[in-house]
Amino acid sequence: MNLLLAYGGTTDWKLPPDVRVTCCGESAAAIEAGLRPDTEVLVTDALPPANAPAAGLRWIHLMSAGYNQAIGHPLALRAGMRVSNAAGICAGPMAEFVVGQMLRHVKRFDDFIRLQSERTWPGRMAMATPPLRGRRALIVGYGGVGRETARLLTALGVTVDAVQRTADRQRYAGYLPQPGMGDAEGLLPARIFPIEQLEAALASADFVILTIPLTPRTRHLLNGPTLAAMKPGAVIINVARGGLIETAALIAALDSGRVDHAYLDVFEPEPLAADSPLWAHPRITATPHMSGVMPDAAVQQEGLLRQNLARYQTGKPLLNEIAPVRLKG
């Protein structure tokens, strides 16, 4: 089996001996140049042009948690093609990031940093805030990241609701790097809403956490009407994709006070332009798409790929395999 690994020249992954690995750069052009007619597996983030020499390609494994780059792509839509992604690989760091931002907001850590710089000792009761315990969080997208976030928030006494494609409680069949993570049976949310009932779900949420993939259906999921349906004073945290939020509508909701604050780790487009109003808005905290960046990312990617290679070679379903219907757009 010939495998092309588009991961910055990595060559030391311990893959099965019958897998012949060729490495190339991470750009679409480098991938196109590295593909051969007998390449069977492509491990990548970017995708090559549709006319790349890939007659033997049977499986595309994306090293991203999302898969929007594969939606509508002719190679991904080819009959018999299998597509998987790295969803869940960053579930731990991303869930910690979300909880950290929630604690940052509730505990007013930024205000204390400012007061320290001003050498000011405030009235302590005036700075006191209600605890995180007892708040309600809505997790939009209940996959690996969403379920690990729910586990951590439940331990902190937060009531969790979830939005997913359907309202039934589903067993998680994707990848998680460590045992005991997440919510395998989908039992933690107090309520699960289908995505068609997003506005009803938003009405009671103190925190709205976006962990859902970006697809044509979810683009600008938070827009003028859905932002207007949110509980006044709610907080948005987006660690998924910037395109989930209509930027102009978000700024209007922040300016009006309908939304109290937005913690954005992702933007549309990226990188965030120097003249974007998001940089300086007093109700926005911007971070550079870092919530899922891990020092051991290569090790985690290797572990997932090894497991999926074993499944692929024995004809089993892949971890994080994406149904063809979801790639049609």
C-alpha positions as CSV (number, residue, x, y, z in Angstrom):
1,M,0.0,0.0,0.0
2,N,1.4,3.4,-1.0
3,L,0.6,6.3,1.4
4,L,1.3,10.0,0.8
5,L,1.8,11.9,4.0
6,A,1.5,15.7,3.5
7,Y,2.7,16.7,7.0
8,G,5.8,18.9,6.6
9,G,8.3,16.1,5.8
10,T,7.5,13.8,8.8
11,T,9.2,10.4,8.1
12,D,9.5,8.8,11.5
13,W,6.0,7.6,12.1
14,K,5.8,3.9,13.1
15,L,3.3,2.6,10.5
16,P,2.8,-1.0,9.5
17,P,5.7,-2.4,7.4
18,D,3.6,-3.1,4.4
19,V,2.7,0.6,4.2
20,R,5.1,2.5,1.9
21,V,5.2,6.1,3.0
22,T,6.2,9.0,0.9
23,C,6.2,12.5,2.4
24,C,5.6,15.9,0.8
25,G,4.9,19.5,1.8
26,E,1.5,20.6,3.0
27,S,0.4,22.8,0.1
28,A,-2.0,21.7,-2.6
29,A,0.8,22.1,-5.2
30,A,3.2,19.9,-3.2
31,I,0.5,17.3,-2.7
32,E,-0.3,17.2,-6.4
33,A,3.4,16.8,-7.2
34,G,3.7,14.0,-4.6
35,L,0.7,11.9,-5.8
36,R,1.2,9.0,-8.0
37,P,-1.3,6.8,-9.9
38,D,-0.8,4.0,-7.3
39,T,-1.1,6.2,-4.2
40,E,-3.9,4.5,-2.3
41,V,-4.0,6.7,0.9
42,L,-3.6,10.4,1.2
43,V,-3.0,11.8,4.7
44,T,-3.3,15.6,4.5
45,D,-5.1,18.8,5.5
46,A,-5.2,20.6,2.1
47,L,-6.6,18.8,-0.9
48,P,-5.0,18.7,-4.4
49,P,-6.7,19.8,-7.6
50,A,-9.4,17.6,-8.9
51,N,-7.3,16.5,-11.9
52,A,-4.3,15.4,-9.8
53,P,-2.8,12.0,-10.7
54,A,-4.8,9.9,-8.2
55,A,-6.3,7.0,-10.1
56,G,-5.6,4.6,-7.3
57,L,-6.7,6.8,-4.4
58,R,-9.1,5.0,-2.1
59,W,-8.9,6.9,1.2
60,I,-8.4,10.5,2.2
61,H,-7.6,11.1,5.9
62,L,-7.8,14.7,6.9
63,M,-5.5,15.9,9.7
64,S,-8.1,18.6,10.7
65,A,-11.0,18.3,13.0
66,G,-13.2,19.8,10.4
67,Y,-13.8,18.6,6.9
68,N,-15.2,21.6,5.1
69,Q,-12.3,21.5,2.6
70,A,-13.6,18.1,1.4
71,I,-17.2,19.2,0.9
72,G,-18.0,19.2,-2.8
73,H,-14.4,18.3,-3.8
74,P,-14.4,15.8,-6.7
75,L,-11.8,13.5,-5.2
76,A,-13.8,13.2,-2.0
77,L,-17.0,12.6,-3.9
78,R,-15.5,9.9,-6.1
79,A,-17.5,6.6,-5.9
80,G,-16.0,4.3,-3.3
81,M,-13.8,7.0,-1.8
82,R,-13.5,6.9,2.0
83,V,-12.9,10.1,3.9
84,S,-12.0,10.5,7.6
85,N,-10.8,13.3,9.8
86,A,-9.0,14.0,13.0
87,A,-12.1,15.0,15.1
88,G,-11.5,14.4,18.8
89,I,-7.8,14.5,18.6
90,C,-7.7,17.9,20.3
91,A,-10.8,17.3,22.5
92,G,-8.9,17.7,25.8
93,P,-7.0,21.0,25.0
94,M,-10.0,22.5,23.3
95,A,-12.4,21.7,26.2
96,E,-9.9,23.1,28.7
97,F,-9.7,26.2,26.5
98,V,-13.4,26.7,26.6
99,V,-13.7,26.2,30.3
100,G,-10.7,28.5,30.8
101,Q,-12.5,31.3,28.9
102,M,-15.7,30.7,30.9
103,L,-13.8,31.0,34.2
104,R,-11.9,34.0,32.8
105,H,-15.3,35.7,32.1
106,V,-17.1,34.8,35.3
107,K,-14.1,35.5,37.6
108,R,-13.3,38.8,35.8
109,F,-9.6,37.9,35.5
110,D,-9.0,40.6,32.9
111,D,-10.3,43.2,35.3
112,F,-7.9,42.1,38.0
113,I,-4.9,42.3,35.5
114,R,-6.0,45.9,34.7
115,L,-6.4,46.8,38.3
116,Q,-2.9,45.5,39.1
117,S,-1.4,47.6,36.3
118,E,-3.2,50.6,37.7
119,R,-2.1,49.7,41.3
120,T,-5.6,50.0,42.4
121,W,-7.2,48.1,45.3
122,P,-10.9,47.8,44.5
123,G,-13.9,47.3,46.8
124,R,-13.9,43.6,47.0
125,M,-17.7,43.2,47.2
126,A,-18.1,45.3,44.1
127,M,-15.9,42.9,42.2
128,A,-17.7,39.8,43.4
129,T,-19.6,37.8,40.8
130,P,-21.9,34.8,40.9
131,P,-20.1,31.5,40.4
132,L,-19.9,29.4,37.3
133,R,-21.9,26.7,39.1
134,G,-25.6,27.0,38.3
135,R,-25.1,28.6,34.9
136,R,-26.4,26.9,31.7
137,A,-24.2,26.2,28.7
138,L,-25.4,25.3,25.2
139,I,-22.9,23.2,23.3
140,V,-23.7,23.5,19.6
141,G,-22.1,20.4,18.0
142,Y,-21.9,17.3,20.3
143,G,-18.9,15.5,19.0
144,G,-15.6,14.8,20.7
145,V,-14.8,18.3,21.7
146,G,-18.4,19.0,22.7
147,R,-18.6,15.9,24.9
148,E,-15.4,16.5,26.7
149,T,-16.4,20.1,27.3
150,A,-19.7,18.8,28.7
151,R,-17.8,16.4,31.0
152,L,-15.7,19.2,32.4
153,L,-18.6,21.6,32.8
154,T,-20.8,19.1,34.5
155,A,-18.0,18.5,37.1
156,L,-18.1,22.3,37.8
157,G,-21.9,22.3,38.3
158,V,-22.9,23.8,35.0
159,T,-26.1,22.6,33.4
160,V,-25.3,21.5,29.8
161,D,-27.7,21.5,26.9
162,A,-26.6,20.3,23.4
163,V,-27.5,20.9,19.8
164,Q,-26.9,18.2,17.2
165,R,-28.4,16.9,14.0
166,T,-31.1,14.9,15.8
167,A,-32.5,15.1,19.3
168,D,-31.8,11.5,20.3
169,R,-29.0,10.5,22.6
170,Q,-26.3,8.9,20.5
171,R,-23.3,6.8,21.4
172,Y,-20.0,8.5,20.3
173,A,-18.2,6.4,17.7
174,G,-15.4,8.8,16.9
175,Y,-11.8,9.1,18.2
176,L,-10.7,10.3,21.6
177,P,-7.0,10.0,22.7
178,Q,-7.5,8.8,26.2
179,P,-10.0,6.6,28.0
180,G,-12.6,8.2,30.2
181,M,-12.8,11.4,28.1
182,G,-16.1,12.8,26.9
183,D,-19.6,11.5,27.2
184,A,-19.7,8.1,25.4
185,E,-23.4,7.5,25.8
186,G,-24.6,11.1,25.4
187,L,-26.1,11.1,28.9
188,L,-24.7,14.4,30.2
189,P,-26.9,17.0,28.5
190,A,-30.0,18.0,30.4
191,R,-31.7,18.6,27.0
192,I,-30.7,17.8,23.4
193,F,-32.2,19.9,20.6
194,P,-32.1,19.1,16.9
195,I,-30.4,21.9,14.9
196,E,-33.8,23.0,13.5
197,Q,-34.7,24.1,17.1
198,L,-31.5,26.2,17.6
199,E,-33.4,29.4,18.4
200,A,-35.4,27.7,21.2
201,A,-32.2,26.2,22.6
202,L,-30.4,29.6,22.6
203,A,-33.2,31.3,24.7
204,S,-32.0,30.0,28.1
205,A,-28.2,29.7,27.6
206,D,-25.8,31.8,29.5
207,F,-22.9,30.5,27.4
208,V,-23.1,29.4,23.8
209,I,-20.2,27.2,22.8
210,L,-19.6,26.4,19.1
211,T,-17.9,23.1,18.4
212,I,-19.9,22.1,15.2
213,P,-18.3,21.5,11.8
214,L,-18.6,24.2,9.2
215,T,-20.8,23.0,6.3
216,P,-23.1,24.8,3.9
217,R,-25.9,24.1,6.3
218,T,-24.1,25.6,9.3
219,R,-22.4,28.6,7.7
220,H,-23.5,31.7,9.5
221,L,-25.5,29.6,12.0
222,L,-25.3,32.6,14.3
223,N,-26.8,35.4,12.3
224,G,-29.2,38.3,13.0
225,P,-32.3,36.2,13.9
226,T,-30.5,33.5,15.9
227,L,-28.4,36.1,17.8
228,A,-31.7,38.0,18.6
229,A,-33.1,34.7,20.0
230,M,-30.2,34.5,22.6
231,K,-30.7,35.1,26.2
232,P,-29.8,38.8,26.9
233,G,-26.3,39.1,28.2
234,A,-25.2,35.6,27.0
235,V,-21.6,34.9,26.1
236,I,-20.4,33.2,22.9
237,I,-17.3,31.0,22.6
238,N,-16.3,29.8,19.1
239,V,-13.5,27.2,18.8
240,A,-14.8,25.6,15.7
241,R,-14.8,27.7,12.5
242,G,-15.2,31.4,11.9
243,G,-17.7,31.0,9.2
244,L,-20.3,29.7,11.8
245,I,-20.9,33.4,12.8
246,E,-22.0,36.3,10.6
247,T,-19.5,38.9,11.7
248,A,-21.6,42.0,11.0
249,A,-24.6,40.5,12.9
250,L,-22.3,39.6,15.9
251,I,-20.9,43.1,16.1
252,A,-24.4,44.6,16.1
253,A,-25.5,42.2,18.9
254,L,-22.4,43.1,20.9
255,D,-22.9,46.8,20.4
256,S,-26.6,46.6,21.5
257,G,-25.6,44.5,24.6
258,R,-27.7,41.6,23.5
259,V,-24.5,39.5,23.6
260,D,-22.2,40.4,26.5
261,H,-19.0,39.1,25.1
262,A,-17.6,36.9,22.4
263,Y,-14.4,34.8,22.9
264,L,-13.3,34.0,19.3
265,D,-10.5,31.6,18.5
266,V,-11.5,31.4,14.8
267,F,-12.5,34.0,12.2
268,E,-13.8,34.5,8.7
269,P,-11.4,34.8,6.9
270,E,-8.2,33.7,8.6
271,P,-5.8,35.1,9.5
272,L,-7.7,38.0,10.9
273,A,-7.0,41.1,8.8
274,A,-5.1,44.0,10.5
275,D,-8.0,46.4,9.9
276,S,-10.7,44.0,11.1
277,P,-13.0,45.7,13.8
278,L,-12.8,42.4,15.8
279,W,-9.3,43.3,17.0
280,A,-10.3,46.3,19.1
281,H,-13.9,45.7,19.9
282,P,-14.3,46.0,23.7
283,R,-16.6,43.0,24.0
284,I,-14.4,40.6,21.9
285,T,-11.5,38.6,23.1
286,A,-9.5,37.2,20.1
287,T,-7.0,34.4,20.1
288,P,-5.1,33.1,17.1
289,H,-6.8,29.7,16.4
290,M,-4.8,28.1,19.3
291,S,-7.4,26.2,21.2
292,G,-6.5,22.9,19.6
293,V,-2.8,23.4,19.1
294,M,-0.8,20.8,21.1
295,P,2.9,20.2,21.5
296,D,2.4,16.5,20.9
297,A,0.1,16.9,17.9
298,A,2.3,14.7,15.7
299,V,2.2,11.9,18.2
300,Q,-1.6,12.1,18.5
301,Q,-2.0,12.2,14.7
302,E,0.3,9.1,14.4
303,G,-1.8,7.2,17.0
304,L,-5.1,7.9,15.2
305,L,-3.6,7.0,11.8
306,R,-2.2,3.7,13.1
307,Q,-5.6,2.7,14.5
308,N,-7.4,3.6,11.2
309,L,-4.8,1.8,9.0
310,A,-5.6,-1.4,11.0
311,R,-9.3,-0.8,10.4
312,Y,-8.8,0.0,6.7
313,Q,-6.7,-3.1,6.1
314,T,-9.3,-5.3,7.8
315,G,-12.4,-3.7,6.2
316,K,-13.7,-2.2,9.4
317,P,-15.4,1.2,9.6
318,L,-12.8,4.0,10.1
319,L,-12.8,6.2,13.2
320,N,-14.2,9.5,12.3
321,E,-15.3,8.2,8.9
322,I,-17.5,10.9,7.2
323,A,-20.6,9.7,5.4
324,P,-20.6,10.5,1.7
325,V,-23.9,12.3,2.0
326,R,-22.3,14.9,4.3
327,L,-19.6,15.6,1.7
328,K,-22.1,16.6,-1.0
329,G,-22.7,20.0,0.5
